[in-house]
Amino acid sequence: MVIVHTVSSLLSYVAFLVAFVAGMLFLMQERQLKHKPIGMGFRRLPPLEALDDVNFLAIGAGFW
């Protein structure tokens, strides 16, 4: 029983880490769009809608 609790706790931390990374990428891309310094890093980032969806799903998985 302790193993199940430990594994589920670790998976929730991983989900929150994914949400954090998606949130940071979202903020970086949004700042680039507002200030308009389009560079090579901008083309490698996923669209804002995809980052928002990943963030939403990861937070939901972390709390589940």
ChimeraX attribute file (.defattr): number of C-alpha atoms within 10 A of each C-alpha:
attribute: neighborCount
match mode: 1-to-1
recipient: residues
	/A:1	5
	/A:2	7
	/A:3	8
	/A:4	9
	/A:5	10
	/A:6	11
	/A:7	11
	/A:8	14
	/A:9	14
	/A:10	13
	/A:11	14
	/A:12	19
	/A:13	17
	/A:14	15
	/A:15	20
	/A:16	20
	/A:17	16
	/A:18	18
	/A:19	24
	/A:20	15
	/A:21	14
	/A:22	22
	/A:23	18
	/A:24	13
	/A:25	18
	/A:26	21
	/A:27	14
	/A:28	14
	/A:29	20
	/A:30	15
	/A:31	12
	/A:32	15
	/A:33	12
	/A:34	8
	/A:35	8
	/A:36	10
	/A:37	10
	/A:38	11
	/A:39	9
	/A:40	8
	/A:41	10
	/A:42	16
	/A:43	10
	/A:44	8
	/A:45	14
	/A:46	13
	/A:47	14
	/A:48	16
	/A:49	10
	/A:50	13
	/A:51	21
	/A:52	16
	/A:53	12
	/A:54	18
	/A:55	22
	/A:56	14
	/A:57	15
	/A:58	22
	/A:59	18
	/A:60	14
	/A:61	16
	/A:62	19
	/A:63	11
	/A:64	8
